[in-house]
Amino acid sequence: MGAVAADVEALKQDTRGAWSRGDYGELAKLFEGAAGELLDACAISAGQEVVDVGAGNGNLAVLAAREGASVVACDLTPTMVELGRARTAAEGLAVEWLVADAEQLPFEDARFDCAGSVFGAMFAPRPERAAAELLRVVRPGGTVGMASWTPESYQGQSFAIGRRHMPQGADLAISTDWGDEAIARSRFESLGARVEARRRSVPFRFESPAAMSSFFARNAGPVVAAREAMSPERYRQMAEETKRLAAGRNRATDGSMAIDVDYLLVVARKRG
Ligand SMILES: C[S@@+](CC[C@H](N)C(=O)[O-])C[C@H]1O[C@@H](n2cnc3c(N)ncnc32)[C@H](O)[C@@H]1O
């Protein structure tokens, strides 16, 4: 195995481990608005075949199934698939769940009207493969929708802090490049798709800065995994930098936290 392939496999193993920690059901509530925006942008509706890729516990899958679409949801992390399956079963929604990698989707060509991914496929380490796979599984005229944090957003900058403290393999793509419109466009346009992109944001609201840090330390799997992997001093430094970043972005003046976190919503339509 070459160095890059080894890095890719190691990163995917780390991804599965990281997202198996924390309480994802709580974190997912922050991202529900983005799933709704993607649903509307791709005009997901009753009777369509839809796949939610990097589905987590199924924010997009749930909304699409409530619309009456026929929905498959998949994620690299088996724990997420279990969480999602339990969530859709509890709601009485007929969503088919499976473990799958955005870089190698186990579906035939042109099966879906829409392949959507909300802050999921952006984490695949080889973005060209993920883009090609998402487009391959939609029919001509169908859409790929991706929501991805922008590099300058609070999330983008907190990931940059994380990379400084836990460097990733040198040749691996940076996830928030998907939030750069020129890069995201070129990834799909080079495959012949027609692309629309718009910036949106999701509100992060907490009663105080301390409440926000402890929310992420408790519920965000990658933060829990970082704390386990790092020395206490290194983790403390990373947490301090993240708190300073959050304080600088906070718009609230009453002691609470109010950050609007930007993401890029891309809709790529497959040409016939
Ligand atoms: C921030 S969560 C987003 C989950 C969900 N889409 C939502 O909106 O709540 C990121 C998810 O991407 C998944 N993921 C990361 N790399 C992936 C890959 N290569 N293929 C599929 N899923 C992946 C993780 O397992 C995790 O569930």
Ligand as a Chemical Component Dictionary entry (heavy atoms), coordinates in Angstrom:
data_LIG
# 
_chem_comp.id                   LIG 
_chem_comp.type                 NON-POLYMER 
_chem_comp.pdbx_formal_charge   0 
_chem_comp.three_letter_code    LIG 
# 
loop_
_chem_comp_atom.comp_id 
_chem_comp_atom.atom_id 
_chem_comp_atom.alt_atom_id 
_chem_comp_atom.type_symbol 
_chem_comp_atom.charge 
_chem_comp_atom.model_Cartn_x 
_chem_comp_atom.model_Cartn_y 
_chem_comp_atom.model_Cartn_z 
_chem_comp_atom.pdbx_ordinal 
LIG C1  C1  C 0  -20.954 16.126 10.802 1  
LIG S1  S1  S 1  -21.539 14.504 10.510 2  
LIG C2  C2  C 0  -22.922 14.900 9.437  3  
LIG C3  C3  C 0  -23.980 13.847 9.467  4  
LIG C4  C4  C 0  -25.326 14.189 8.856  5  
LIG N1  N1  N 0  -25.262 14.337 7.428  6  
LIG C5  C5  C 0  -26.028 15.352 9.494  7  
LIG O1  O1  O 0  -26.395 16.284 8.784  8  
LIG O2  O2  O -1 -26.227 15.335 10.698 9  
LIG C6  C6  C 0  -20.350 13.830 9.394  10 
LIG C7  C7  C 0  -20.651 12.395 8.962  11 
LIG O3  O3  O 0  -19.881 12.076 7.803  12 
LIG C8  C8  C 0  -19.537 10.719 7.889  13 
LIG N2  N2  N 0  -18.417 10.466 6.960  14 
LIG C9  C9  C 0  -17.148 10.902 7.067  15 
LIG N3  N3  N 0  -16.418 10.449 6.033  16 
LIG C10 C10 C 0  -17.258 9.728  5.244  17 
LIG C11 C11 C 0  -17.104 8.988  4.028  18 
LIG N4  N4  N 0  -15.912 8.887  3.422  19 
LIG N5  N5  N 0  -18.179 8.381  3.511  20 
LIG C12 C12 C 0  -19.380 8.433  4.138  21 
LIG N6  N6  N 0  -19.588 9.100  5.298  22 
LIG C13 C13 C 0  -18.537 9.735  5.841  23 
LIG C14 C14 C 0  -19.214 10.520 9.363  24 
LIG O4  O4  O 0  -19.227 9.161  9.728  25 
LIG C15 C15 C 0  -20.316 11.351 10.010 26 
LIG O5  O5  O 0  -21.449 10.571 10.259 27 
# 
loop_
_chem_comp_bond.comp_id 
_chem_comp_bond.atom_id_1 
_chem_comp_bond.atom_id_2 
_chem_comp_bond.value_order 
_chem_comp_bond.pdbx_ordinal 
LIG C1  S1  SING 1  
LIG S1  C2  SING 2  
LIG S1  C6  SING 3  
LIG C2  C3  SING 4  
LIG C3  C4  SING 5  
LIG C4  N1  SING 6  
LIG C4  C5  SING 7  
LIG C5  O1  DOUB 8  
LIG C5  O2  SING 9  
LIG C6  C7  SING 10 
LIG C7  O3  SING 11 
LIG C7  C15 SING 12 
LIG O3  C8  SING 13 
LIG C8  N2  SING 14 
LIG C8  C14 SING 15 
LIG N2  C9  SING 16 
LIG N2  C13 SING 17 
LIG C9  N3  DOUB 18 
LIG N3  C10 SING 19 
LIG C10 C11 SING 20 
LIG C10 C13 DOUB 21 
LIG C11 N4  SING 22 
LIG C11 N5  DOUB 23 
LIG N5  C12 SING 24 
LIG C12 N6  DOUB 25 
LIG N6  C13 SING 26 
LIG C14 O4  SING 27 
LIG C14 C15 SING 28 
LIG C15 O5  SING 29 
# 
